[in-house]
Amino acid sequence: METIWLKTIYVLFFIELGSQRVHLAGWTANPNATWVAPQARQLVWYLKDDPHDMAYLIHDNDKNFSSSFDTVFYSEGIKIVDTPFRAPRTDAFAERWVHSIHEEYLDHILILNESHKCRVLKEFVEYYNHARPHQGIDQRFPISGPIRAPKGPFVDEMSWEPLSTITPGSLQLWYML
């Protein structure tokens, strides 16, 4: 993902395939194996309290996913599955998420810098996990719970009109049913 100054920022994220919940692990302009392993460790520590056990980690064959990255997951009893070379459909969930964030968010705003990208990514992940229905899980949200009202103006509950909630540097479209 690029800023308006043409600086590329790489994002490391994980998706739970059952719930389609996204975990944002980190972002950097210079990803390498020494950066990726601590991000994985932080994710594992974060998910220790999660009631759902992870059994597998599927990742592509990028050189950044080194043995130290895999060791973090092996130590927790998680099996590593590498995708085949030149098989883009094997990571369809990740490809779909990247497509979604571009289509629904990044194509509508200009990213200024890394901190702006951070704020936008966190906001989209929050929306994606808590307020965006997913067809693959029967139009439910990845993180269930009470539906929170969107920030900003409200419309009549029976209205199908889109609402635009604009925060500095981002754009969200909320649909009230």
C-alpha positions as CSV (number, residue, x, y, z in Angstrom):
1,M,0.0,0.0,0.0
2,E,1.4,3.3,-1.0
3,T,1.3,6.8,0.4
4,I,0.8,9.9,-1.7
5,W,4.6,10.3,-1.5
6,L,4.9,6.9,-3.2
7,K,6.3,5.3,-0.1
8,T,5.3,1.6,0.1
9,I,4.1,0.4,3.5
10,Y,3.7,-3.4,4.0
11,V,1.1,-4.8,6.3
12,L,1.2,-8.1,8.2
13,F,-2.3,-9.4,9.1
14,F,-3.8,-12.7,10.1
15,I,-7.3,-14.0,9.3
16,E,-9.2,-16.7,11.3
17,L,-10.8,-18.7,8.5
18,G,-13.8,-19.9,10.6
19,S,-14.9,-16.5,11.8
20,Q,-13.2,-14.4,9.2
21,R,-11.9,-12.2,12.0
22,V,-8.8,-10.1,11.0
23,H,-5.9,-9.5,13.3
24,L,-3.6,-6.6,12.4
25,A,-0.1,-7.6,13.4
26,G,1.9,-4.6,12.2
27,W,3.1,-2.5,9.3
28,T,6.5,-1.3,8.1
29,A,8.3,0.2,5.2
30,N,11.0,-2.5,5.4
31,P,9.7,-5.9,6.2
32,N,12.2,-8.6,6.9
33,A,12.5,-11.9,8.9
34,T,13.8,-10.1,12.0
35,W,10.7,-7.8,12.0
36,V,8.1,-10.5,11.2
37,A,9.0,-13.0,14.1
38,P,8.3,-10.5,16.9
39,Q,5.0,-9.6,15.3
40,A,4.0,-13.2,15.3
41,R,5.1,-13.5,19.0
42,Q,2.9,-10.5,19.9
43,L,-0.1,-12.1,18.1
44,V,0.4,-15.4,19.9
45,W,0.5,-13.6,23.3
46,Y,-2.6,-11.6,22.3
47,L,-4.5,-14.7,21.3
48,K,-3.6,-16.8,24.4
49,D,-6.8,-15.6,26.2
50,D,-8.9,-16.2,23.1
51,P,-11.3,-19.2,23.6
52,H,-10.8,-20.5,20.1
53,D,-7.7,-22.6,19.5
54,M,-5.7,-22.2,16.4
55,A,-4.7,-25.5,14.8
56,Y,-3.0,-24.3,11.5
57,L,-1.2,-21.3,10.1
58,I,-1.3,-21.0,6.3
59,H,1.2,-18.7,4.8
60,D,2.9,-18.2,1.4
61,N,6.5,-18.8,0.7
62,D,7.8,-15.3,1.2
63,K,11.4,-15.2,2.5
64,N,10.2,-13.1,5.5
65,F,8.4,-16.1,6.9
66,S,11.6,-17.7,8.2
67,S,12.2,-20.6,10.6
68,S,12.1,-18.2,13.6
69,F,8.6,-17.1,12.5
70,D,7.4,-20.7,12.2
71,T,9.0,-21.6,15.5
72,V,6.7,-19.1,17.3
73,F,3.7,-21.0,16.1
74,Y,5.2,-24.5,16.5
75,S,5.9,-23.7,20.2
76,E,2.1,-23.2,20.6
77,G,1.2,-26.5,18.9
78,I,0.1,-24.8,15.7
79,K,1.0,-26.6,12.4
80,I,2.4,-24.6,9.6
81,V,1.1,-25.1,6.1
82,D,2.9,-23.5,3.2
83,T,1.0,-22.6,0.1
84,P,2.3,-24.0,-3.2
85,F,4.4,-21.8,-5.4
86,R,2.6,-19.7,-8.0
87,A,-0.9,-20.7,-6.7
88,P,-2.6,-17.4,-5.9
89,R,-6.0,-19.0,-5.2
90,T,-4.6,-20.9,-2.2
91,D,-4.6,-17.7,-0.1
92,A,-8.0,-16.6,-1.3
93,F,-9.1,-15.3,2.1
94,A,-6.1,-13.0,2.3
95,E,-6.5,-11.8,-1.3
96,R,-10.2,-11.1,-0.7
97,W,-9.4,-9.0,2.5
98,V,-6.8,-7.0,0.6
99,H,-9.3,-6.4,-2.2
100,S,-11.9,-5.4,0.3
101,I,-9.8,-2.8,2.1
102,H,-8.7,-1.3,-1.2
103,E,-12.2,-1.2,-2.7
104,E,-14.1,-0.1,0.4
105,Y,-11.5,2.2,1.9
106,L,-8.1,3.0,0.3
107,D,-9.4,3.8,-3.1
108,H,-11.4,6.7,-1.6
109,I,-8.8,8.4,0.5
110,L,-5.2,9.5,0.1
111,I,-2.7,8.1,2.6
112,L,-0.3,10.8,3.8
113,N,2.2,8.8,5.8
114,E,2.8,5.7,8.0
115,S,0.9,7.0,11.0
116,H,-2.1,7.9,8.9
117,K,-2.0,4.5,7.3
118,C,-1.9,3.0,10.8
119,R,-5.0,4.9,11.9
120,V,-6.9,4.0,8.7
121,L,-6.0,0.3,9.0
122,K,-7.1,0.1,12.6
123,E,-10.3,1.8,11.8
124,F,-11.1,-0.5,8.9
125,V,-10.2,-3.7,10.9
126,E,-12.6,-2.5,13.7
127,Y,-15.3,-1.9,11.1
128,Y,-14.6,-5.2,9.3
129,N,-14.7,-7.3,12.5
130,H,-17.6,-5.6,14.3
131,A,-19.9,-4.0,11.7
132,R,-19.4,-5.5,8.3
133,P,-21.6,-8.5,7.5
134,H,-19.9,-11.4,5.7
135,Q,-21.6,-13.7,3.2
136,G,-19.3,-16.6,4.1
137,I,-20.7,-16.7,7.7
138,D,-24.4,-16.1,7.0
139,Q,-24.2,-12.3,7.0
140,R,-22.9,-12.3,10.6
141,F,-20.0,-10.2,12.0
142,P,-16.7,-11.9,12.8
143,I,-16.9,-10.6,16.3
144,S,-20.5,-11.1,17.6
145,G,-22.0,-9.1,20.3
146,P,-24.3,-6.1,20.5
147,I,-24.4,-4.1,17.3
148,R,-23.0,-0.7,18.0
149,A,-24.6,2.3,16.5
150,P,-22.3,4.1,14.0
151,K,-20.9,7.4,15.0
152,G,-22.4,10.4,13.2
153,P,-25.9,11.3,12.0
154,F,-28.7,8.8,12.2
155,V,-31.5,8.1,9.8
156,D,-34.9,6.5,10.3
157,E,-34.5,2.8,11.1
158,M,-36.5,1.8,8.0
159,S,-34.3,3.8,5.7
160,W,-32.0,2.2,3.2
161,E,-30.1,5.4,2.5
162,P,-26.4,5.3,3.0
163,L,-24.9,7.5,5.6
164,S,-21.4,8.8,5.3
165,T,-19.5,9.1,8.5
166,I,-16.5,11.2,7.9
167,T,-13.6,11.3,10.3
168,P,-10.4,13.1,9.6
169,G,-8.5,11.1,7.0
170,S,-11.0,8.3,6.5
171,L,-14.4,7.5,5.1
172,Q,-17.0,4.9,6.2
173,L,-20.3,4.2,4.7
174,W,-22.9,2.9,7.2
175,Y,-26.2,1.4,6.1
176,M,-29.0,1.4,8.6
177,L,-31.6,-1.3,8.1
